């Protein structure tokens, strides 16, 4: 997985988790809401990418 993300992708994930953890220290309800939004966006992006790949006959 690391070889597919690259160093910038890995750094982005670390920063995202660190920011979410920092918010969670003070406002855990907001952190849970942000985590749900991020998971939702990731699922939408995965669906879009899968759909585009299928339309090109790659998947």
PyMOL Python script that loads the backbone (N, CA, C, O; Angstrom):
from pymol import cmd

cmd.read_pdbstr("""\
ATOM      1  N   UNK A   1       0.819  -1.186   0.000  1.00  0.00           N
ATOM      2  CA  UNK A   1       0.000   0.000   0.000  1.00  0.00           C
ATOM      3  C   UNK A   1       0.868   1.257   0.000  1.00  0.00           C
ATOM      4  O   UNK A   1       0.542   2.238  -0.668  1.00  0.00           O
ATOM      5  N   UNK A   2       1.946   1.230   0.730  1.00  0.00           N
ATOM      6  CA  UNK A   2       2.814   2.401   0.817  1.00  0.00           C
ATOM      7  C   UNK A   2       3.428   2.720  -0.538  1.00  0.00           C
ATOM      8  O   UNK A   2       3.581   3.891  -0.885  1.00  0.00           O
ATOM      9  N   UNK A   3       3.783   1.693  -1.310  1.00  0.00           N
ATOM     10  CA  UNK A   3       4.393   1.942  -2.616  1.00  0.00           C
ATOM     11  C   UNK A   3       3.394   2.562  -3.601  1.00  0.00           C
ATOM     12  O   UNK A   3       3.810   3.264  -4.523  1.00  0.00           O
ATOM     13  N   UNK A   4       2.104   2.322  -3.431  1.00  0.00           N
ATOM     14  CA  UNK A   4       1.094   2.915  -4.308  1.00  0.00           C
ATOM     15  C   UNK A   4       0.763   4.348  -3.912  1.00  0.00           C
ATOM     16  O   UNK A   4       0.437   5.167  -4.772  1.00  0.00           O
ATOM     17  N   UNK A   5       0.843   4.662  -2.618  1.00  0.00           N
ATOM     18  CA  UNK A   5       0.539   6.010  -2.155  1.00  0.00           C
ATOM     19  C   UNK A   5       1.697   6.979  -2.371  1.00  0.00           C
ATOM     20  O   UNK A   5       1.492   8.138  -2.733  1.00  0.00           O
ATOM     21  N   UNK A   6       2.878   6.505  -2.150  1.00  0.00           N
ATOM     22  CA  UNK A   6       4.035   7.386  -2.222  1.00  0.00           C
ATOM     23  C   UNK A   6       4.211   8.111  -0.892  1.00  0.00           C
ATOM     24  O   UNK A   6       3.391   8.001   0.019  1.00  0.00           O
ATOM     25  N   UNK A   7       5.291   8.840  -0.818  1.00  0.00           N
ATOM     26  CA  UNK A   7       5.599   9.545   0.435  1.00  0.00           C
ATOM     27  C   UNK A   7       4.620  10.685   0.702  1.00  0.00           C
ATOM     28  O   UNK A   7       4.250  10.920   1.852  1.00  0.00           O
ATOM     29  N   UNK A   8       4.196  11.395  -0.342  1.00  0.00           N
ATOM     30  CA  UNK A   8       3.267  12.507  -0.127  1.00  0.00           C
ATOM     31  C   UNK A   8       1.895  11.992   0.315  1.00  0.00           C
ATOM     32  O   UNK A   8       1.244  12.618   1.151  1.00  0.00           O
ATOM     33  N   UNK A   9       1.454  10.867  -0.233  1.00  0.00           N
ATOM     34  CA  UNK A   9       0.183  10.287   0.187  1.00  0.00           C
ATOM     35  C   UNK A   9       0.223   9.801   1.617  1.00  0.00           C
ATOM     36  O   UNK A   9      -0.733   9.978   2.372  1.00  0.00           O
ATOM     37  N   UNK A  10       1.333   9.190   1.987  1.00  0.00           N
ATOM     38  CA  UNK A  10       1.503   8.723   3.359  1.00  0.00           C
ATOM     39  C   UNK A  10       1.549   9.894   4.329  1.00  0.00           C
ATOM     40  O   UNK A  10       0.961   9.833   5.409  1.00  0.00           O
ATOM     41  N   UNK A  11       2.247  10.960   3.947  1.00  0.00           N
ATOM     42  CA  UNK A  11       2.309  12.155   4.789  1.00  0.00           C
ATOM     43  C   UNK A  11       0.923  12.779   4.928  1.00  0.00           C
ATOM     44  O   UNK A  11       0.573  13.278   5.997  1.00  0.00           O
ATOM     45  N   UNK A  12       0.138  12.754   3.859  1.00  0.00           N
ATOM     46  CA  UNK A  12      -1.219  13.283   3.915  1.00  0.00           C
ATOM     47  C   UNK A  12      -2.095  12.509   4.877  1.00  0.00           C
ATOM     48  O   UNK A  12      -2.877  13.097   5.624  1.00  0.00           O
ATOM     49  N   UNK A  13      -1.970  11.191   4.862  1.00  0.00           N
ATOM     50  CA  UNK A  13      -2.758  10.366   5.783  1.00  0.00           C
ATOM     51  C   UNK A  13      -2.347  10.627   7.223  1.00  0.00           C
ATOM     52  O   UNK A  13      -3.197  10.723   8.109  1.00  0.00           O
ATOM     53  N   UNK A  14      -1.036  10.745   7.459  1.00  0.00           N
ATOM     54  CA  UNK A  14      -0.551  11.014   8.816  1.00  0.00           C
ATOM     55  C   UNK A  14      -1.059  12.371   9.309  1.00  0.00           C
ATOM     56  O   UNK A  14      -1.497  12.492  10.453  1.00  0.00           O
ATOM     57  N   UNK A  15      -1.001  13.390   8.448  1.00  0.00           N
ATOM     58  CA  UNK A  15      -1.496  14.716   8.833  1.00  0.00           C
ATOM     59  C   UNK A  15      -2.994  14.707   9.079  1.00  0.00           C
ATOM     60  O   UNK A  15      -3.477  15.356  10.007  1.00  0.00           O
ATOM     61  N   UNK A  16      -3.738  13.971   8.247  1.00  0.00           N
ATOM     62  CA  UNK A  16      -5.176  13.874   8.433  1.00  0.00           C
ATOM     63  C   UNK A  16      -5.517  13.238   9.779  1.00  0.00           C
ATOM     64  O   UNK A  16      -6.374  13.738  10.508  1.00  0.00           O
ATOM     65  N   UNK A  17      -4.849  12.145  10.101  1.00  0.00           N
ATOM     66  CA  UNK A  17      -5.108  11.474  11.378  1.00  0.00           C
ATOM     67  C   UNK A  17      -4.655  12.308  12.568  1.00  0.00           C
ATOM     68  O   UNK A  17      -5.313  12.315  13.609  1.00  0.00           O
ATOM     69  N   UNK A  18      -3.535  13.013  12.420  1.00  0.00           N
ATOM     70  CA  UNK A  18      -3.053  13.871  13.501  1.00  0.00           C
ATOM     71  C   UNK A  18      -4.031  15.020  13.749  1.00  0.00           C
ATOM     72  O   UNK A  18      -4.332  15.350  14.896  1.00  0.00           O
ATOM     73  N   UNK A  19      -4.522  15.621  12.675  1.00  0.00           N
ATOM     74  CA  UNK A  19      -5.496  16.696  12.833  1.00  0.00           C
ATOM     75  C   UNK A  19      -6.781  16.222  13.467  1.00  0.00           C
ATOM     76  O   UNK A  19      -7.349  16.899  14.323  1.00  0.00           O
ATOM     77  N   UNK A  20      -7.240  15.060  13.048  1.00  0.00           N
ATOM     78  CA  UNK A  20      -8.453  14.490  13.626  1.00  0.00           C
ATOM     79  C   UNK A  20      -8.245  14.165  15.110  1.00  0.00           C
ATOM     80  O   UNK A  20      -9.143  14.369  15.927  1.00  0.00           O
ATOM     81  N   UNK A  21      -7.071  13.664  15.445  1.00  0.00           N
ATOM     82  CA  UNK A  21      -6.761  13.376  16.844  1.00  0.00           C
ATOM     83  C   UNK A  21      -6.673  14.638  17.685  1.00  0.00           C
ATOM     84  O   UNK A  21      -7.121  14.659  18.832  1.00  0.00           O
ATOM     85  N   UNK A  22      -6.098  15.686  17.118  1.00  0.00           N
ATOM     86  CA  UNK A  22      -5.989  16.958  17.829  1.00  0.00           C
ATOM     87  C   UNK A  22      -7.370  17.542  18.108  1.00  0.00           C
ATOM     88  O   UNK A  22      -7.631  18.028  19.209  1.00  0.00           O
ATOM     89  N   UNK A  23      -8.255  17.495  17.111  1.00  0.00           N
ATOM     90  CA  UNK A  23      -9.626  17.971  17.319  1.00  0.00           C
ATOM     91  C   UNK A  23     -10.321  17.090  18.352  1.00  0.00           C
ATOM     92  O   UNK A  23     -11.084  17.581  19.184  1.00  0.00           O
ATOM     93  N   UNK A  24     -10.055  15.789  18.295  1.00  0.00           N
ATOM     94  CA  UNK A  24     -10.693  14.852  19.220  1.00  0.00           C
ATOM     95  C   UNK A  24     -10.313  15.062  20.669  1.00  0.00           C
ATOM     96  O   UNK A  24     -11.061  14.682  21.570  1.00  0.00           O
ATOM     97  N   UNK A  25      -9.152  15.666  20.903  1.00  0.00           N
ATOM     98  CA  UNK A  25      -8.756  15.936  22.287  1.00  0.00           C
ATOM     99  C   UNK A  25      -9.700  16.926  22.965  1.00  0.00           C
ATOM    100  O   UNK A  25      -9.957  16.820  24.164  1.00  0.00           O
ATOM    101  N   UNK A  26     -10.205  17.870  22.214  1.00  0.00           N
ATOM    102  CA  UNK A  26     -11.026  18.919  22.795  1.00  0.00           C
ATOM    103  C   UNK A  26     -12.511  18.748  22.500  1.00  0.00           C
ATOM    104  O   UNK A  26     -13.351  19.005  23.363  1.00  0.00           O
ATOM    105  N   UNK A  27     -12.839  18.314  21.280  1.00  0.00           N
ATOM    106  CA  UNK A  27     -14.240  18.187  20.866  1.00  0.00           C
ATOM    107  C   UNK A  27     -14.430  16.830  20.201  1.00  0.00           C
ATOM    108  O   UNK A  27     -14.339  16.723  18.978  1.00  0.00           O
ATOM    109  N   UNK A  28     -14.689  15.802  20.984  1.00  0.00           N
ATOM    110  CA  UNK A  28     -14.748  14.457  20.410  1.00  0.00           C
ATOM    111  C   UNK A  28     -15.962  14.286  19.497  1.00  0.00           C
ATOM    112  O   UNK A  28     -15.909  13.498  18.553  1.00  0.00           O
ATOM    113  N   UNK A  29     -17.059  15.010  19.761  1.00  0.00           N
ATOM    114  CA  UNK A  29     -18.230  14.884  18.900  1.00  0.00           C
ATOM    115  C   UNK A  29     -17.932  15.431  17.503  1.00  0.00           C
ATOM    116  O   UNK A  29     -18.355  14.854  16.501  1.00  0.00           O
ATOM    117  N   UNK A  30     -17.208  16.537  17.444  1.00  0.00           N
ATOM    118  CA  UNK A  30     -16.840  17.120  16.160  1.00  0.00           C
ATOM    119  C   UNK A  30     -15.894  16.176  15.420  1.00  0.00           C
ATOM    120  O   UNK A  30     -16.009  16.005  14.207  1.00  0.00           O
ATOM    121  N   UNK A  31     -14.960  15.563  16.147  1.00  0.00           N
ATOM    122  CA  UNK A  31     -14.009  14.635  15.531  1.00  0.00           C
ATOM    123  C   UNK A  31     -14.735  13.423  14.944  1.00  0.00           C
ATOM    124  O   UNK A  31     -14.379  12.953  13.863  1.00  0.00           O
ATOM    125  N   UNK A  32     -15.733  12.921  15.638  1.00  0.00           N
ATOM    126  CA  UNK A  32     -16.506  11.786  15.120  1.00  0.00           C
ATOM    127  C   UNK A  32     -17.260  12.202  13.857  1.00  0.00           C
ATOM    128  O   UNK A  32     -17.305  11.450  12.884  1.00  0.00           O
ATOM    129  N   UNK A  33     -17.845  13.384  13.872  1.00  0.00           N
ATOM    130  CA  UNK A  33     -18.551  13.878  12.697  1.00  0.00           C
ATOM    131  C   UNK A  33     -17.621  14.056  11.511  1.00  0.00           C
ATOM    132  O   UNK A  33     -17.967  13.676  10.392  1.00  0.00           O
ATOM    133  N   UNK A  34     -16.450  14.627  11.736  1.00  0.00           N
ATOM    134  CA  UNK A  34     -15.472  14.799  10.662  1.00  0.00           C
ATOM    135  C   UNK A  34     -15.000  13.454  10.124  1.00  0.00           C
ATOM    136  O   UNK A  34     -14.818  13.298   8.917  1.00  0.00           O
ATOM    137  N   UNK A  35     -14.804  12.489  11.006  1.00  0.00           N
ATOM    138  CA  UNK A  35     -14.380  11.163  10.565  1.00  0.00           C
ATOM    139  C   UNK A  35     -15.450  10.531   9.672  1.00  0.00           C
ATOM    140  O   UNK A  35     -15.126   9.911   8.659  1.00  0.00           O
ATOM    141  N   UNK A  36     -16.711  10.684  10.042  1.00  0.00           N
ATOM    142  CA  UNK A  36     -17.788  10.137   9.213  1.00  0.00           C
ATOM    143  C   UNK A  36     -17.850  10.822   7.855  1.00  0.00           C
ATOM    144  O   UNK A  36     -18.076  10.168   6.838  1.00  0.00           O
ATOM    145  N   UNK A  37     -17.651  12.130   7.834  1.00  0.00           N
ATOM    146  CA  UNK A  37     -17.646  12.858   6.564  1.00  0.00           C
ATOM    147  C   UNK A  37     -16.490  12.383   5.690  1.00  0.00           C
ATOM    148  O   UNK A  37     -16.672  12.178   4.490  1.00  0.00           O
ATOM    149  N   UNK A  38     -15.308  12.206   6.271  1.00  0.00           N
ATOM    150  CA  UNK A  38     -14.148  11.762   5.504  1.00  0.00           C
ATOM    151  C   UNK A  38     -14.345  10.354   4.950  1.00  0.00           C
ATOM    152  O   UNK A  38     -13.956  10.079   3.815  1.00  0.00           O
ATOM    153  N   UNK A  39     -14.936   9.472   5.727  1.00  0.00           N
ATOM    154  CA  UNK A  39     -15.212   8.116   5.250  1.00  0.00           C
ATOM    155  C   UNK A  39     -16.235   8.158   4.114  1.00  0.00           C
ATOM    156  O   UNK A  39     -16.109   7.429   3.129  1.00  0.00           O
ATOM    157  N   UNK A  40     -17.234   9.004   4.255  1.00  0.00           N
ATOM    158  CA  UNK A  40     -18.229   9.145   3.192  1.00  0.00           C
ATOM    159  C   UNK A  40     -17.615   9.654   1.902  1.00  0.00           C
ATOM    160  O   UNK A  40     -17.925   9.143   0.826  1.00  0.00           O
ATOM    161  N   UNK A  41     -16.751  10.652   1.993  1.00  0.00           N
ATOM    162  CA  UNK A  41     -16.076  11.178   0.801  1.00  0.00           C
ATOM    163  C   UNK A  41     -15.193  10.108   0.169  1.00  0.00           C
ATOM    164  O   UNK A  41     -15.144   9.989  -1.055  1.00  0.00           O
ATOM    165  N   UNK A  42     -14.504   9.338   0.986  1.00  0.00           N
ATOM    166  CA  UNK A  42     -13.652   8.268   0.457  1.00  0.00           C
ATOM    167  C   UNK A  42     -14.485   7.213  -0.274  1.00  0.00           C
ATOM    168  O   UNK A  42     -14.073   6.724  -1.326  1.00  0.00           O
ATOM    169  N   UNK A  43     -15.643   6.861   0.266  1.00  0.00           N
ATOM    170  CA  UNK A  43     -16.501   5.874  -0.389  1.00  0.00           C
ATOM    171  C   UNK A  43     -17.072   6.407  -1.705  1.00  0.00           C
ATOM    172  O   UNK A  43     -17.186   5.666  -2.681  1.00  0.00           O
ATOM    173  N   UNK A  44     -17.429   7.687  -1.727  1.00  0.00           N
ATOM    174  CA  UNK A  44     -17.902   8.291  -2.975  1.00  0.00           C
ATOM    175  C   UNK A  44     -16.795   8.285  -4.018  1.00  0.00           C
ATOM    176  O   UNK A  44     -17.036   7.938  -5.174  1.00  0.00           O
ATOM    177  N   UNK A  45     -15.588   8.665  -3.623  1.00  0.00           N
ATOM    178  CA  UNK A  45     -14.460   8.686  -4.562  1.00  0.00           C
ATOM    179  C   UNK A  45     -14.171   7.290  -5.089  1.00  0.00           C
ATOM    180  O   UNK A  45     -13.901   7.125  -6.278  1.00  0.00           O
ATOM    181  N   UNK A  46     -14.222   6.280  -4.224  1.00  0.00           N
ATOM    182  CA  UNK A  46     -13.986   4.901  -4.662  1.00  0.00           C
ATOM    183  C   UNK A  46     -15.044   4.468  -5.663  1.00  0.00           C
ATOM    184  O   UNK A  46     -14.727   3.822  -6.662  1.00  0.00           O
ATOM    185  N   UNK A  47     -16.302   4.818  -5.404  1.00  0.00           N
ATOM    186  CA  UNK A  47     -17.371   4.477  -6.334  1.00  0.00           C
ATOM    187  C   UNK A  47     -17.201   5.155  -7.681  1.00  0.00           C
ATOM    188  O   UNK A  47     -17.407   4.530  -8.721  1.00  0.00           O
ATOM    189  N   UNK A  48     -16.824   6.433  -7.672  1.00  0.00           N
ATOM    190  CA  UNK A  48     -16.610   7.153  -8.920  1.00  0.00           C
ATOM    191  C   UNK A  48     -15.446   6.577  -9.714  1.00  0.00           C
ATOM    192  O   UNK A  48     -15.541   6.409 -10.930  1.00  0.00           O
ATOM    193  N   UNK A  49     -14.355   6.277  -9.034  1.00  0.00           N
ATOM    194  CA  UNK A  49     -13.184   5.726  -9.715  1.00  0.00           C
ATOM    195  C   UNK A  49     -13.506   4.354 -10.302  1.00  0.00           C
ATOM    196  O   UNK A  49     -13.114   4.053 -11.429  1.00  0.00           O
ATOM    197  N   UNK A  50     -14.213   3.529  -9.545  1.00  0.00           N
ATOM    198  CA  UNK A  50     -14.594   2.207 -10.040  1.00  0.00           C
ATOM    199  C   UNK A  50     -15.508   2.324 -11.266  1.00  0.00           C
ATOM    200  O   UNK A  50     -15.360   1.574 -12.231  1.00  0.00           O
ATOM    201  N   UNK A  51     -16.439   3.259 -11.220  1.00  0.00           N
ATOM    202  CA  UNK A  51     -17.357   3.459 -12.327  1.00  0.00           C
ATOM    203  C   UNK A  51     -16.612   3.917 -13.578  1.00  0.00           C
ATOM    204  O   UNK A  51     -16.874   3.415 -14.671  1.00  0.00           O
ATOM    205  N   UNK A  52     -15.704   4.849 -13.432  1.00  0.00           N
ATOM    206  CA  UNK A  52     -14.930   5.341 -14.578  1.00  0.00           C
ATOM    207  C   UNK A  52     -14.056   4.239 -15.149  1.00  0.00           C
ATOM    208  O   UNK A  52     -13.949   4.103 -16.368  1.00  0.00           O
ATOM    209  N   UNK A  53     -13.429   3.450 -14.281  1.00  0.00           N
ATOM    210  CA  UNK A  53     -12.579   2.357 -14.757  1.00  0.00           C
ATOM    211  C   UNK A  53     -13.404   1.309 -15.500  1.00  0.00           C
ATOM    212  O   UNK A  53     -12.947   0.763 -16.505  1.00  0.00           O
ATOM    213  N   UNK A  54     -14.616   1.022 -15.018  1.00  0.00           N
ATOM    214  CA  UNK A  54     -15.478   0.059 -15.702  1.00  0.00           C
ATOM    215  C   UNK A  54     -15.920   0.593 -17.068  1.00  0.00           C
ATOM    216  O   UNK A  54     -16.035  -0.172 -18.025  1.00  0.00           O
ATOM    217  N   UNK A  55     -16.165   1.895 -17.157  1.00  0.00           N
ATOM    218  CA  UNK A  55     -16.596   2.446 -18.444  1.00  0.00           C
ATOM    219  C   UNK A  55     -15.469   2.396 -19.481  1.00  0.00           C
ATOM    220  O   UNK A  55     -15.733   2.342 -20.682  1.00  0.00           O
ATOM    221  N   UNK A  56     -14.220   2.415 -19.022  1.00  0.00           N
ATOM    222  CA  UNK A  56     -13.091   2.275 -19.930  1.00  0.00           C
ATOM    223  C   UNK A  56     -12.701   0.812 -20.143  1.00  0.00           C
ATOM    224  O   UNK A  56     -11.784   0.522 -20.911  1.00  0.00           O
ATOM    225  N   UNK A  57     -13.390  -0.108 -19.468  1.00  0.00           N
ATOM    226  CA  UNK A  57     -13.123  -1.526 -19.626  1.00  0.00           C
ATOM    227  C   UNK A  57     -11.882  -2.002 -18.904  1.00  0.00           C
ATOM    228  O   UNK A  57     -11.294  -3.015 -19.282  1.00  0.00           O
ATOM    229  N   UNK A  58     -11.484  -1.301 -17.890  1.00  0.00           N
ATOM    230  CA  UNK A  58     -10.259  -1.651 -17.156  1.00  0.00           C
ATOM    231  C   UNK A  58     -10.528  -2.522 -15.943  1.00  0.00           C
ATOM    232  O   UNK A  58      -9.598  -3.129 -15.411  1.00  0.00           O
ATOM    233  N   UNK A  59     -11.746  -2.601 -15.498  1.00  0.00           N
ATOM    234  CA  UNK A  59     -12.004  -3.268 -14.219  1.00  0.00           C
ATOM    235  C   UNK A  59     -13.100  -4.270 -14.370  1.00  0.00           C
ATOM    236  O   UNK A  59     -13.464  -4.937 -13.402  1.00  0.00           O
TER     237      UNK A  59
END
""", "prot")
cmd.dss("prot")
cmd.show_as("cartoon", "prot")
cmd.util.cbc("prot")
cmd.orient("prot")
